[in-house]
Amino acid sequence: MSNSGLILIADDDRAIRTVLSQALTRAGFQTRSTGTCSTLYRWIEEGEGDAVITDVMMPDGDSLDMLPSMKRRRPKLPFIVMSAQNTVMTAIRAAEAGAYEYLPKPFDLQELIAHVRKAMAGSKSVADTLIEGRDDPQPLVGRSPAMQDVYRVMARLMNTDLTVMISGESGTGKELVARALHDYGRRKTGPFIAVNMAAIPRDLIESELFGHEKGSFTGATSKSRGKFELARGGTLFLDEIGDMPAEAQTRLLRVLQEGEFTSVGGAGTTKTDVRIIAATHQDLRNLSREGLFREDLYYRLNVAPIRLPPVRERLDDVPDLARTFLRDAASEGLPRKTISKSAMEALKSHSWPGNVRELQNLVKRLAVLCPDEIIDKDSVETEMALQDSSGSASPKENNDLSGVIEVHLKQYFATHGGSLPAPGLYQRILREIEFPLIALSLAATRGNQLKAADMLGLNRNTLRKKIRELDIPVERRKK
């Protein structure tokens, strides 16, 4: 396929510039390359180039900081941004700055050339707004190729009102994605209202969504506003949409089609002004075939699909996730810990059927239970074995605290020399139970010992004595 046009390449790595120049030349393009932002900026000011491929971090600056200015000078010039900083915020910044496409390093050459051809043909850009880049905390964690695909789709959807369907196994972070789409989108100043369909009694779902009038049903002692009204100007997140009963599905479909709703027992209609983001861990196509979910509603909701990968498909992200959860635990008042390299490898070897939520729970337990500042491989394997044995425990053990403790003690005995009692065993076990109980209570009360003592049903002086004896770190945190 023949091409024409001059492609400007900016990257501080000479090898990357050479590879890109050779590949694009073989594809029929002309190229010109530089290792600095300033030279690229000058070329653009002089009117050179029909498309730009640029790295983010350059020796003389951040190309994303300069991109809005370059776009103002050459509004129709497409920019393809590359970066080794493969985070969701990089993808968001690239989209907001007006990039045509964002590609994480390492990238596929054929994919890049395909994007160049589309850009030269005038295809729609990733974003159509010029917003100054921000240095916000990462709303999502992960640099794996699977998460890069998620970030790129999110970047395209940020500044639209398209209805989004997020699918993925339980614990993959579907609500985090929904919140990020809201927090960095055009409706960020409006409310974010989340509704879990699985947690609402079936006969109350319509009232919950659309509101009700006084006296419209038994127990309706006053008028109540529904989530559609509360979310006006913002985002309505419908989690576990697959659990919505048939009659509520019909009403929701009508709202999506007509853009208005009627409260339960009401006469007039109210116009909607919300962005809908739905999520499910179920296969809605199969539910539709089985007659359990309306097919027309499925297509109304599945306008822009996002699939979240399970952790087993992104094991390279486990270290970043674990470090993030340890920082979160420390910010909640739990002891500051780090994870050894061998322990991190043990975490990466696990299949994580509970996904990110399972990993988060394990890391938080390790932050509390591991006595050393550095969490070692043995501690990780012991807690993972406990977690696995708890998962296969009897119903009583799964739902009863004493059953969970029994499973833990069995694991403890197996790890510490069998089931025969050892001298001081009672005090040792009691200490290991009291430490996390008190530490978590202090974290929940942000270090307020009086509130923690009241929560535990202890005298304040008794709690202080326990804190000293157990050497529990206490940090009073500001509200």
C-alpha positions as CSV (number, residue, x, y, z in Angstrom):
1,M,0.0,0.0,0.0
2,S,1.5,3.4,-1.0
3,N,1.4,6.3,1.3
4,S,2.5,9.9,1.3
5,G,3.3,12.5,3.9
6,L,6.0,13.5,6.3
7,I,5.9,11.9,9.8
8,L,7.7,13.7,12.5
9,I,9.2,11.4,15.2
10,A,10.3,12.7,18.6
11,D,12.0,10.3,21.1
12,D,15.1,10.6,23.2
13,D,16.1,7.0,22.4
14,R,18.1,6.9,19.2
15,A,17.4,3.2,18.6
16,I,13.6,3.8,18.8
17,R,13.9,6.8,16.3
18,T,15.9,4.5,13.9
19,V,13.4,1.6,14.1
20,L,10.4,3.9,13.6
21,S,12.1,5.8,10.7
22,Q,13.0,2.5,8.9
23,A,9.5,0.9,9.5
24,L,7.6,4.0,8.3
25,T,9.9,4.5,5.3
26,R,9.3,0.9,4.3
27,A,5.6,1.6,4.6
28,G,5.9,4.4,2.1
29,F,6.2,7.5,4.4
30,Q,8.8,10.2,4.7
31,T,10.2,10.7,8.2
32,R,12.2,13.3,10.2
33,S,13.3,12.6,13.7
34,T,14.6,14.5,16.7
35,G,15.4,13.8,20.4
36,T,14.0,17.0,21.9
37,C,10.7,18.7,22.4
38,S,12.1,22.1,21.4
39,T,13.1,20.9,17.9
40,L,9.7,19.2,17.4
41,Y,7.9,22.4,18.5
42,R,10.0,24.5,16.0
43,W,9.2,22.1,13.1
44,I,5.5,22.3,13.9
45,E,5.6,26.1,14.1
46,E,7.3,26.1,10.7
47,G,4.5,24.1,9.3
48,E,6.4,20.8,8.7
49,G,4.9,17.3,9.1
50,D,1.6,15.7,8.3
51,A,1.5,13.6,11.5
52,V,3.6,13.4,14.7
53,I,4.8,10.4,16.8
54,T,6.2,11.5,20.1
55,D,7.4,10.1,23.4
56,V,6.1,11.8,26.6
57,M,9.2,12.2,28.7
58,M,11.9,14.0,26.7
59,P,15.2,15.5,28.0
60,D,13.9,19.1,27.7
61,G,10.3,18.6,28.9
62,D,7.0,16.7,28.9
63,S,5.5,16.6,25.4
64,L,2.0,16.3,26.9
65,D,2.5,19.7,28.6
66,M,3.4,21.2,25.2
67,L,0.8,19.3,23.1
68,P,-2.2,21.7,23.7
69,S,0.0,24.6,22.5
70,M,1.1,22.6,19.4
71,K,-2.5,21.7,18.7
72,R,-3.5,25.3,18.8
73,R,-0.9,26.1,16.2
74,R,-1.8,23.1,14.0
75,P,-5.3,22.0,15.0
76,K,-5.6,19.3,12.3
77,L,-2.1,17.8,12.9
78,P,-2.6,14.3,14.4
79,F,-0.4,13.3,17.4
80,I,0.3,9.7,18.3
81,V,1.7,9.6,21.9
82,M,4.0,6.9,23.2
83,S,5.0,6.3,26.8
84,A,6.7,3.9,29.1
85,Q,4.7,5.4,31.9
86,N,1.9,3.0,31.2
87,T,-0.8,4.3,33.7
88,V,-4.4,5.2,33.3
89,M,-3.5,8.9,34.0
90,T,-1.1,8.9,31.0
91,A,-3.8,7.7,28.8
92,I,-6.2,10.3,30.2
93,R,-3.7,13.1,29.9
94,A,-3.0,12.2,26.3
95,A,-6.7,12.2,25.4
96,E,-7.4,15.4,27.2
97,A,-4.4,17.1,25.6
98,G,-5.8,16.3,22.2
99,A,-3.8,13.2,21.1
100,Y,-5.1,11.2,18.2
101,E,-3.9,7.9,19.9
102,Y,-1.9,6.7,22.9
103,L,0.3,3.7,22.7
104,P,2.1,2.2,25.7
105,K,5.7,1.0,25.3
106,P,6.7,-1.5,24.1
107,F,4.4,-1.1,21.1
108,D,3.7,-3.2,18.1
109,L,5.1,-1.6,14.9
110,Q,2.3,-2.8,12.6
111,E,-0.3,-1.4,15.0
112,L,1.5,1.9,15.1
113,I,1.7,2.1,11.3
114,A,-2.0,1.3,11.1
115,H,-2.7,4.2,13.5
116,V,-0.6,6.5,11.3
117,R,-2.5,5.5,8.2
118,K,-5.9,6.1,10.0
119,A,-4.6,9.5,11.3
120,M,-3.5,10.5,7.8
121,A,-6.9,9.5,6.5
122,G,-8.5,11.9,8.9
123,S,-10.2,9.4,11.4
124,K,-11.7,10.8,14.6
125,S,-9.2,11.6,17.3
126,V,-9.1,10.1,20.8
127,A,-10.4,13.3,22.4
128,D,-11.9,16.5,21.1
129,T,-11.1,18.8,24.0
130,L,-7.9,20.6,25.1
131,I,-7.7,20.4,28.8
132,E,-4.5,21.1,30.8
133,G,-2.9,17.9,32.1
134,R,-3.3,17.0,35.7
135,D,-1.2,15.1,38.2
136,D,-3.9,13.3,40.1
137,P,-3.5,10.0,42.0
138,Q,-4.0,6.9,40.0
139,P,-7.6,5.9,40.0
140,L,-6.6,2.5,38.6
141,V,-3.5,0.4,39.1
142,G,-1.7,-1.7,36.5
143,R,0.7,-1.5,33.6
144,S,0.0,-4.8,31.9
145,P,-1.1,-5.0,28.2
146,A,-4.6,-6.1,29.3
147,M,-5.0,-2.9,31.4
148,Q,-3.5,-0.7,28.7
149,D,-6.4,-1.8,26.5
150,V,-8.8,-0.7,29.2
151,Y,-7.1,2.6,29.7
152,R,-7.2,3.4,26.0
153,V,-11.0,2.7,25.8
154,M,-11.6,4.8,28.9
155,A,-9.6,7.7,27.5
156,R,-11.9,7.7,24.4
157,L,-15.1,7.6,26.5
158,M,-14.1,10.2,29.2
159,N,-15.6,13.2,27.5
160,T,-18.7,11.6,26.0
161,D,-22.1,10.7,27.4
162,L,-22.2,7.3,25.8
163,T,-23.8,4.6,27.9
164,V,-21.1,2.2,29.1
165,M,-21.3,-1.5,30.0
166,I,-18.5,-2.8,32.2
167,S,-18.2,-6.5,32.4
168,G,-15.8,-8.6,34.5
169,E,-15.6,-11.1,37.3
170,S,-16.5,-10.1,40.8
171,G,-13.7,-8.2,42.5
172,T,-12.0,-6.8,39.3
173,G,-12.8,-3.2,40.1
174,K,-15.8,-2.3,38.0
175,E,-17.0,0.5,40.3
176,L,-13.5,2.0,40.2
177,V,-13.7,2.2,36.4
178,A,-17.2,3.8,36.6
179,R,-15.9,6.4,39.1
180,A,-12.9,7.2,37.0
181,L,-15.1,7.7,33.9
182,H,-17.2,10.1,36.0
183,D,-14.4,11.9,37.9
184,Y,-12.4,12.7,34.7
185,G,-15.3,13.2,32.4
186,R,-17.5,16.1,31.4
187,R,-20.0,15.4,34.2
188,K,-17.4,15.4,37.0
189,T,-19.0,18.3,38.8
190,G,-22.3,16.4,39.1
191,P,-23.2,13.6,41.5
192,F,-22.0,10.0,41.1
193,I,-24.8,7.7,42.3
194,A,-24.2,4.0,42.6
195,V,-27.0,1.4,42.9
196,N,-26.4,-2.3,43.5
197,M,-29.3,-4.1,41.9
198,A,-28.5,-7.3,43.8
199,A,-28.8,-5.5,47.2
200,I,-32.3,-4.1,46.7
201,P,-35.5,-6.1,47.3
202,R,-37.1,-6.8,44.0
203,D,-40.4,-5.1,44.9
204,L,-38.5,-1.9,45.8
205,I,-36.2,-1.5,42.8
206,E,-38.6,0.7,40.8
207,S,-39.1,3.0,43.8
208,E,-35.4,3.1,44.4
209,L,-34.7,4.1,40.8
210,F,-37.6,6.4,39.9
211,G,-38.9,7.6,43.3
212,H,-42.4,7.3,44.7
213,E,-45.3,9.4,45.8
214,K,-46.8,9.5,49.3
215,G,-49.3,6.7,49.7
216,S,-48.3,4.9,46.5
217,F,-47.8,1.7,48.3
218,T,-47.8,0.3,51.9
219,G,-45.1,2.0,53.8
220,A,-44.8,5.0,51.5
221,T,-45.4,7.6,54.2
222,S,-43.8,10.4,52.3
223,K,-42.6,11.3,48.8
224,S,-39.2,10.0,47.9
225,R,-36.8,11.0,45.2
226,G,-35.3,8.2,43.1
227,K,-31.7,7.7,42.0
228,F,-32.4,9.0,38.5
229,E,-33.4,12.3,40.0
230,L,-30.6,12.4,42.6
231,A,-28.1,11.7,39.8
232,R,-29.3,14.7,37.7
233,G,-26.3,16.3,35.9
234,G,-24.0,13.4,36.8
235,T,-23.6,9.7,36.5
236,L,-25.9,6.8,37.5
237,F,-24.0,3.6,38.0
238,L,-26.2,0.5,37.9
239,D,-24.1,-2.3,39.3
240,E,-25.0,-6.0,38.9
241,I,-27.6,-5.0,36.2
242,G,-28.1,-8.7,35.5
243,D,-30.0,-9.0,38.7
244,M,-32.7,-6.5,37.7
245,P,-36.2,-8.1,37.7
246,A,-38.1,-8.2,34.4
247,E,-40.7,-5.5,35.2
248,A,-37.9,-3.0,36.2
249,Q,-36.0,-3.9,33.0
250,T,-39.1,-2.8,31.0
251,R,-39.3,0.5,32.8
252,L,-35.6,1.2,32.5
253,L,-35.7,0.4,28.7
254,R,-38.6,3.0,28.4
255,V,-36.5,5.6,30.2
256,L,-33.5,5.0,28.0
257,Q,-35.6,5.2,24.9
258,E,-37.7,8.3,25.8
259,G,-35.4,10.2,28.1
260,E,-38.0,10.6,30.8
261,F,-39.6,8.7,33.7
262,T,-42.6,8.7,36.0
263,S,-42.3,8.1,39.8
264,V,-44.2,5.2,41.3
265,G,-47.7,6.4,41.9
266,G,-47.0,9.6,40.0
267,A,-48.8,11.2,37.1
268,G,-46.4,13.5,35.4
269,T,-43.1,12.7,33.7
270,T,-39.6,14.0,34.6
271,K,-36.8,14.5,32.0
272,T,-33.6,12.6,32.7
273,D,-30.2,14.2,32.6
274,V,-27.8,11.4,33.6
275,R,-25.1,9.3,32.1
276,I,-25.7,5.6,32.5
277,I,-22.9,3.2,33.4
278,A,-23.9,-0.4,34.0
279,A,-21.8,-3.3,35.2
280,T,-22.2,-7.1,35.6
281,H,-20.2,-10.2,36.3
282,Q,-22.8,-12.3,34.4
283,D,-23.0,-13.1,30.7
284,L,-26.0,-10.9,29.6
285,R,-26.1,-12.5,26.2
286,N,-26.7,-15.9,27.8
287,L,-29.3,-14.4,30.1
288,S,-31.0,-12.9,27.1
289,R,-31.1,-16.2,25.3
290,E,-32.6,-17.8,28.4
291,G,-35.3,-15.1,28.6
292,L,-33.9,-13.6,31.9
293,F,-32.7,-10.3,30.5
294,R,-34.3,-8.2,27.8
295,E,-32.3,-8.3,24.6
296,D,-33.3,-4.8,23.5
297,L,-32.2,-3.5,26.9
298,Y,-28.9,-5.3,26.6
299,Y,-28.2,-3.4,23.3
300,R,-29.3,-0.1,24.8
301,L,-26.8,-0.6,27.7
302,N,-24.0,-2.2,25.7
303,V,-23.2,0.9,23.5
304,A,-19.6,1.2,24.7
305,P,-18.4,-2.1,26.3
306,I,-15.4,-2.3,28.6
307,R,-14.1,-5.7,29.8
308,L,-12.1,-5.8,32.9
309,P,-9.5,-8.6,32.9
310,P,-9.3,-10.9,36.0
311,V,-6.0,-10.8,37.9
312,R,-4.9,-14.2,36.5
313,E,-4.7,-12.4,33.1
314,R,-2.6,-9.5,34.5
315,L,-0.3,-11.2,37.1
316,D,2.5,-8.7,36.2
317,D,0.3,-6.0,37.9
318,V,0.3,-7.8,41.3
319,P,3.4,-6.0,42.7
320,D,2.0,-2.6,41.8
321,L,-1.4,-3.5,43.3
322,A,0.2,-5.0,46.5
323,R,2.4,-1.9,47.1
324,T,-0.7,0.3,46.6
325,F,-2.7,-1.6,49.1
326,L,0.1,-1.5,51.6
327,R,0.2,2.3,51.2
328,D,-3.5,2.5,51.6
329,A,-3.3,0.4,54.8
330,A,-0.6,2.7,56.2
331,S,-2.8,5.7,55.5
332,E,-5.6,4.1,57.5
333,G,-3.3,3.8,60.5
334,L,-2.1,0.2,60.1
335,P,1.6,-0.6,60.5
336,R,3.8,0.4,57.5
337,K,5.2,-2.7,55.8
338,T,7.1,-3.6,52.6
339,I,7.1,-6.9,50.8
340,S,10.2,-8.9,50.0
341,K,11.1,-10.0,46.5
342,S,10.5,-13.6,47.2
343,A,7.1,-12.8,48.9
344,M,6.1,-10.8,45.8
345,E,6.9,-13.8,43.6
346,A,4.7,-15.9,45.8
347,L,1.9,-13.4,45.3
348,K,2.4,-13.5,41.6
349,S,2.2,-17.3,41.5
350,H,-1.4,-17.3,42.9
351,S,-4.4,-17.6,40.7
352,W,-6.5,-15.0,42.7
353,P,-10.0,-16.3,42.1
354,G,-11.3,-13.4,44.1
355,N,-9.4,-11.0,41.9
356,V,-8.3,-7.5,43.1
357,R,-10.6,-7.6,46.2
358,E,-9.0,-10.9,47.3
359,L,-5.5,-9.5,46.9
360,Q,-6.4,-6.3,48.8
361,N,-7.9,-8.3,51.7
362,L,-4.8,-10.5,51.9
363,V,-2.4,-7.5,51.8
364,K,-4.3,-5.7,54.6
365,R,-4.2,-8.9,56.7
366,L,-0.5,-9.2,56.2
367,A,0.0,-5.5,57.2
368,V,-1.7,-6.3,60.5
369,L,-0.6,-9.8,61.3
370,C,3.0,-10.0,60.1
371,P,5.2,-9.0,63.1
372,D,8.1,-7.8,60.9
373,E,8.4,-4.6,58.9
374,I,9.3,-6.7,55.8
375,I,6.7,-9.2,54.9
376,D,8.5,-12.4,53.9
377,K,7.6,-15.4,51.7
378,D,6.6,-17.6,54.6
379,S,4.1,-15.1,55.9
380,V,2.6,-14.7,52.5
381,E,2.3,-18.5,51.9
382,T,0.9,-19.1,55.4
383,E,-1.9,-16.5,54.8
384,M,-2.6,-17.7,51.3
385,A,-2.9,-21.3,52.7
386,L,-5.3,-20.0,55.4
387,Q,-7.3,-18.2,52.7
388,D,-7.5,-21.3,50.5
389,S,-8.5,-23.5,53.5
390,S,-11.1,-20.9,54.5
391,G,-12.5,-21.0,51.0
392,S,-13.1,-24.7,51.2
393,A,-14.4,-24.7,54.8
394,S,-17.9,-25.8,55.8
395,P,-20.7,-23.3,55.7
396,K,-20.4,-22.7,59.5
397,E,-16.7,-21.9,59.1
398,N,-17.4,-19.5,56.3
399,N,-20.1,-17.5,58.2
400,D,-19.1,-17.9,61.8
401,L,-16.1,-16.0,63.4
402,S,-15.2,-18.9,65.7
403,G,-15.1,-21.2,62.6
404,V,-12.7,-18.9,60.8
405,I,-10.5,-18.7,63.9
406,E,-10.6,-22.5,64.1
407,V,-9.3,-22.7,60.5
408,H,-6.6,-20.2,61.3
409,L,-5.5,-22.1,64.4
410,K,-5.3,-25.4,62.5
411,Q,-3.0,-23.7,60.1
412,Y,-1.1,-22.2,63.0
413,F,-0.5,-25.5,64.6
414,A,0.5,-27.1,61.2
415,T,3.0,-24.3,60.7
416,H,4.4,-24.3,64.3
417,G,5.2,-27.9,64.9
418,G,2.0,-29.9,65.0
419,S,-1.0,-29.9,67.3
420,L,0.7,-30.6,70.6
421,P,0.4,-27.7,73.1
422,A,3.5,-25.6,73.6
423,P,4.5,-23.6,76.6
424,G,2.9,-20.2,76.5
425,L,0.7,-21.1,73.6
426,Y,-2.4,-19.5,75.1
427,Q,-0.7,-16.1,75.5
428,R,0.9,-16.3,72.1
429,I,-2.4,-17.0,70.4
430,L,-4.2,-14.4,72.4
431,R,-1.6,-11.8,71.5
432,E,-2.0,-12.6,67.8
433,I,-5.8,-12.2,68.0
434,E,-5.7,-9.1,70.2
435,F,-3.1,-7.2,68.1
436,P,-5.2,-7.0,64.9
437,L,-8.4,-6.5,66.8
438,I,-7.1,-3.4,68.6
439,A,-5.1,-2.2,65.6
440,L,-8.1,-2.3,63.3
441,S,-10.3,-0.6,66.0
442,L,-7.7,2.2,66.3
443,A,-7.6,2.6,62.5
444,A,-11.4,2.7,62.4
445,T,-11.5,5.5,65.0
446,R,-8.5,7.3,63.4
447,G,-6.4,6.8,66.5
448,N,-9.0,8.0,69.0
449,Q,-8.4,5.7,72.0
450,L,-11.5,6.7,73.8
451,K,-13.7,5.8,70.9
452,A,-11.7,2.6,70.3
453,A,-12.1,1.6,73.9
454,D,-15.9,2.2,73.7
455,M,-16.1,0.2,70.5
456,L,-14.3,-2.8,72.1
457,G,-16.1,-2.5,75.4
458,L,-12.9,-1.9,77.3
459,N,-11.9,0.6,80.0
460,R,-9.7,3.2,78.5
461,N,-6.8,2.4,80.9
462,T,-7.1,-1.2,80.0
463,L,-6.8,-0.3,76.3
464,R,-3.7,1.8,76.9
465,K,-2.1,-1.1,78.8
466,K,-2.9,-3.5,75.9
467,I,-1.4,-1.0,73.4
468,R,1.8,-0.8,75.4
469,E,2.1,-4.5,76.0
470,L,1.4,-5.4,72.4
471,D,3.5,-2.5,71.1
472,I,0.8,-1.3,68.8
473,P,1.7,1.8,66.8
474,V,-0.8,4.6,67.4
475,E,-1.0,7.6,65.1
476,R,-3.8,10.2,65.7
477,R,-4.9,11.3,62.2
478,K,-6.6,14.5,61.3
479,K,-10.1,14.3,59.9
